[in-house]
Amino acid sequence: MAPPRLVGHKRRCCNFLLGLSGVYCTLFVAYIVHTFLIKPASQWRSVSYYGKSSAGAAMIGLHWVGGMIVLLLGTLQLVPEIRSRWPRFHKIVGYTYISACIITSVAGFSYICKERTVGGLSMDISFIIYGLLFLVSGILTGYYAYRGNIFVHKQWAVRLYTLGIASALYRLYIAPLFLISIINRGKSTGGGGSGGGDGGGRGGHDESSILWLNIAAWILFVPSLIAEVLIWYIWRRGSRKFTSRQRHQEHQHHHHHILEEEIEEVEQKQQQQQETSPILVSLSVHANSA
């Protein structure tokens, strides 16, 4: 069973949001490359706390590379024209996409276990839950595609894509912290500002910044909740309408088939009567002549 197709303004709205998220994901990938990956890991310490150990830098670096692949390929996988015109391309990109999801999740888990997050226990729990959902969604997306259950495969693909862009949207949630740090850095007149920031908390953040980072870590799940509502509204609700309409059509077809059988039975009886009537007439004439 296929989900009902979006038409009209709903389709245009979804295409607009998909294109907008694709542009944002591309810009976010460029930000990661420019801010971190083109620099040696030893310099990451000046930007954040990721480079404090070689193992942590390797894990987060692998996490970033896998995440960039996820963000760049995710939008392509949801474009209907690509899926319909180049199904083999969609399949090959899908295998790459799922592999990158698994690598990103495992590298993220490894980093949290080795280095912890800047926000402490609350952020650790949030990111671990997020990573588990991302990993499970990736595996189930590939599983249902392999089994040929495209209806369920598309649902999990939407969940996976939403979780993927949620990590990029996280930067928007914490953007006020960057603005505040820039303002404070401009106000400071010479000292105390090398390396990790001007706060006493972990990673150079003060307590208010840590609190906001933890809040943003749980806001991370909002896009997925919205996606679940859309999946229910578009797929589940739409599929129920599709199923009821299909049942009504099947009932009409069955009723029409019964009528055809009854008509055919009546025609056969009439034909039999027409075939037997000359015989009866000849018998009656023979009987009268005798």
N, C-alpha and C positions, 0 to 999 in steps of 0.2 A: 504494500500500500504506500502510495506517495503522498506527502503532505500537500495541502491545497496551495496552488500558486498564488503569489501576491500579484495584484493587478492595480492599475491606476495610481492614485496618490500614495498608497501603502508601499508599492514597489519603488516609486521614485524616492520616497523618504528613506527606505532601507538602503537603496543605492547611494544616496547622499551620505548617510551615516557611515556606510562601508568605505566610501571614498575618503571621507574625512578622517576616519580612524587609520586608513592606510597611509595618508599623508603624515599624520601625527607619529605613527610608528616609525616611518622612515626618518623623520626629523629626530626622534628619540635615539634611533640607532646611530645617526650621525653625531649626536651629543656624546654617546658612550665612547665612540671611536675617538673623537676629538679630545675628550676629557681624560680618558684613561688609556685606551689600548695603544695609542700611538706613542705613549710615554713608557719608559721603563718602570717596572713594578716598584722600584725603590723610590720613585717620585710620587707614587699614589698616596704616600703618607702625608704629603703636603696638601693634598686635595681632600682626603678623607682618612679613614683608619684602615683601609683594606690592605695596605702593603706592610703591615706590621710584622708579618712573617712570610717566608717564601711559600710555605704550604698554603696559607690562607690566600695569598695572591694568586697561586695557581688555581685554587678551587673557584675563587670568585671570577677569575679571568675566563675559565671554562664555562662558568655559569653565564657570563655576559655573552660569550661567543654563541653558545647554544640559544640564548634568549634572543639575540639579534636574528638568527636564522628563523626562529619561531615568529617573530614580529614581521619579518619581510615576506615570509611565505604564507602566513596565515590569511592575509587579505586575498591573495591569489586563489586560495582554495575555496573561498566563498563566492567567487565571481561565477554566476550561472553560465555565462557564455563560454568560459574556459572549460568548465566541466562538460558541457554538451558538445563543443567542437573538438576538444582535444582530451578525450578521456584518458588516454595513455599518459599524457603529460600530467594530468591531475593525479593519476595513480603514483607516478614516480615522485612527484613533488610531495605527495602525501606520505610516502615512506620516509623521505628525508625529514619532513615536518614532524612526524611522530618520533623519529630517532632523536631529533634535536630537543623535543619535549622531555624525553627520558633523560638525556644528558643534562639538560638544564636543571631538572628536579634533583637528580642524584648529586650534582655538583653543589647545588644550593644546600641540600641536607648536610653534606660533608662540611661545608663552610660553617654552618650554624653550630654543628657539633664541635668543630675545632676552635672557632674563634668567637662564637656567640654574636649577637647583633648589638648595635649601639644602644637600642632601647631597653635592653634587659630581658627579663623573663617573659613579660607580656608580649613583646615583639617576637621573641623566640617562638612562643606558642602560636601566634598569629601566622608567622611565616611558615612554620612547619605544617599547620593545617592547610594553608594555601598551597604549599608544595605537594602535599598528599593529594589534594583535589586536582591539581594540575596533572600529576602523574597518572592518577586513576582515569581522568578524562582522556588523556592521550592514549592510554592502553585500550580503553573501551571504544574510542573512536576508530582505532585501527582494527580492533577485534570485530566490530560489527560490519566494517567495510569488507574484511576478509570473509565473513560469513555471508555476505550479500544482503544483509538487512539494511538497506539504504535508508529506510524510514527512521530507524533508531540511530543509525550512523550520523545522519544529519543533525539530530538533536544533540548528540555528544560533541559533534564538531563545533556547533555554536557555543556550547559550554566551554570547550577548550579554547576557542578564539577569545571569548570574553575574559577568561582567566588570564590569557596571554597579554591582552591589552591593559588589564588591570594593573600589572606591574609597571607599565609605562605611565599610566594615569597616576600612579603613586607619586611620581615626581611633581605632578601638578598640585597634589594635596600638600606636599611639604615645601612648595615654592615660597610661601611667606617666610619660612625660616631663612632661606637664602637671601631674600630681600632685607630681612632684619640684620643678618650678619654683614651684608654689604654696607648698610647704613651705619652700623656700629663700627665697622672697620674704617669708614670715612671719618667718623667722629673721633676715633682714637688718634692721638698725636704722637706717636712714636713708641712705643714699647708694647711689649707683651704679645705681639701678634705673630710670631713665626710658627709655622707648623700647624698645630691642631686646633686653633681657635682660641677664644678668650674665656671659655667657660671651664668650670672645674669638673664637669661630668665626663662620662665616657665619650671618647671621640671628640673632646673639646666642646661638647654641648652642655648648656646649663639645664637646670631642672625643668623649666618651662618648655624648653625645646624638646627634651626627652618625653615630656607628657604629650606634646603635639605629635611627635613621631609615633608614639604608641596609639594615639587616636587614629592617625592616618593609616596605621597598619591594619586596623580593624575596618576602616572605611573601604579598604581594599576589596571587601567582599560585596559591596553594594552593586557594582556592575553585574556580578553573577546572579544576584537576587533579581535584578531587572530582567536578565536573560531568562531566568526560570519562568517569570511571569509571561514573557513573550512566547516561550516554548509552549507553555500551557495554552495561551490564547490562540496562537497560530496553528500549532500542530495538534495538540490534544483536542481542543474545542473544535478546530476545523476538521479533524479526522472523525470526530463523532458525527458532525453534520454530514461528512462524506459517507460514513458508514450507514447512517440512517437513510440517506438518499439512495445509496447503493442497494440497501435492503428493499426500499420501496420499488426501485426499478426491477429487482429480482422478483419481488412479489407480483408486479405487473406482468413481467415476462412469464412467470409460472401460470398466472391466470390466463394470459393469452394462449399459452401452450395447451392448457386444458380445453379452452374454447376450440382451438384448432383440432384437437383430438375428437371432441364431440361432433364438430362439423364433419370431420372425415368419417366418423362412424355412421352418421346419418346418410352421407353420400354413398357409402358402401351398401347400406341397407336399401337405399333407393335403386342402386345399380343391380343388386341381387333381385329386387322385385321386378325390375325391367327385364332381367334375363329369364326369370321364371314365368312371367306372364304369358309369353307365346306358347310355352309348353302347356300351361293350364288351358289356354284357349284351344289348342289342338286336341287335347284330351277331351275337353267338353264337346267339341264338334264330333270327334270319333264316337263318343258315348251316345250322342243324339242320333247319329246315323245308324248305329247298331240298334 
